[in-house]
Amino acid sequence: MMESRGTLSIMENSIPEDPAAARSALDSAASARAALADRVTAPWWYHAGLGLGVGIVFTSIDIGGSMVPSGVIAGGIVLPAALTLSVARSRGISVNRSVSAPGTRGLNGLYLVLLLVLGALGLSLKLAADVPGAMSVAGLVALVLTVYVTRRNDEALRRDLQRQA
């Protein structure tokens, strides 16, 4: 018969001995979260820039030709990346999960659907009905919608951080 003798690690049998130290650590974490909530909101130009990027993508499709890939790359990839880096440098923090804040999941799903509808409507009017500027008008609506949604994402993330603080 084998006998097993093992010891528990320090973590397994550790009992907090100082409730005041534990309370202090929790208070410190809450104050750090509150400070983060104050810094997480992006400046106005970030939201306007993201809206502009979406507008550029739509407008480039309206212009056509070689502007389509250029507009998609500039407005859909380069501009958002540059804005994100600029905000991170100006605020000292980088937020990459604002779209998954519990308060915005439904809004972001609706935003995606509305962007697809705007794109389909603008493209249909441009190609099927030969309406000039249809994608540009859809892009202007998408710009305003993007600014609204990104501001709401910031507000929801800030609220979530303050609630947990």
N, C-alpha and C positions, 0 to 999 in steps of 0.2 A: 504494500500500500504506500502510495506517495503522499508526502505531506507538503502542502504548499504554504509557504510563509511569505507574505507580501506586505508591503507597507503602502498606505495611502499617500498620495502626493500631498503637498502642502495645500493645494487648492481644494482637494476633496474633503479635507477635514478642518479647513480653516473656518473659524467662526468670527464674524466681525466683533471686534472688542471695543471699538470706539464709535458709537452712534453719531457723535458730534462730527467726527472726521468724515463719516459717510454722508451726513447731511451737507457738510461743507463741499464735498465733491459733487453732489447733486446740484447744489446751488451754483457752483462754478460752471457746470455744464449748462445749466439753464441760462446763466448770464452770457455765456459764449454763444448760445443759440440765439438769444435776443440781439446781441451785437451783430451776428451774421444776418439776421432778418432785416436789420437797418441798412446793411450794405448790399443786399441781394438784388434790389430793384435796379434795373438797367436805366440809363439816361434816355431822354426823349429821342435822341438821334439814333439810338439802336433800333427802336421800334419803327421809326420813319425809314431807316435804311433797309430793314427787312422788308417793309412794304414796298419800297422802291425796287428791291431785288425781284420780288414777285411781279411787279408792274413791268419791269424790263423783260422778263421772260415772256409775258403775254404780248407786249408790244413788238418784240422781235419776231414773233410768229406773224403778227399783222404786217410787218414790213416785208418779211419773206427773204428769200435768197440766202446769202451767206450770213445774214444777221441772225437767222434762227439758231444755229449752233453757238454763235458768239454770244447772243443774248442769254441763252440757257446757261452757258458756262459762266458768264460774267454775273448774271442776276441770280442764278440758282446755286452756284458753287463758290465763286471767288468773293463776292460781296458778303454773303452770310459768314464765311470763314473769317474775312478781315474784320467784320463788325464784332464777331465773338472774341477774337484776339484783342481788339481794341478795348472792349468792355472789361475783359479780364485784367488788362494792364491798368486801366483807369480805376477800377474798383479793388484790385488786389485779390479778387476771387474769381473763379470760373464756375459758372452754374451750367450743368449739362443735363439736368433733370427737371427743368421747370415745366416741361410739357407733360410730365407724369405726376404732377402734384394732384392729390386726390380731388381737389376742387375744380380741376380743369379737364379731366379725361373726357367727359361728354362734350364739352365745348370744342376740344381739339378734334374729336371725331366728326362733329358737325362742320367744323372748319374745312377739314379735308374733303368732305362730301360737297360743300359749297364751292370749293376751288375746282373740283372736277366738273360740277355743273356749269360754273362760269366758263371754264375752258371749252366744254362741249358746246355750250350755247354760242359763245363767241366764234368758235371754229365753224359751227353750222351756219351761222349768219354770214360769215366771211366766204365760205366755199359754196354753200348751196344757194343762198339768196344774193350773193355778191354785194353785201353791205360793206362799204368802205369804213374802216376804223372800228369794226365790231370787236376785234380782239383787244384793241387799245382801250375801248370803253370797259370791256370785261376786266382788263388789267387795272384800270383805275378803281373799279369796285373791289377787286382783289387786294389792291394796295390798302384801301381803307379798312377792309375786313382783316387784313394781316396786322395792321397797327392795333386795331381793337383787340384782337385775340391775343397778341403777344403782351399787351399791357395787362389784360386779364390774367394771363399766365403768371406774370410777375406778382400781381396782387395776391393771387391764390397761393403762390409759393411763400410769400412773406407771411400771409395769414397762417399757413400750416406751420411755419417755423415758430411764429409767436405762440401759437396754440400749444406746441410741444415744449416751449420754454418754461 
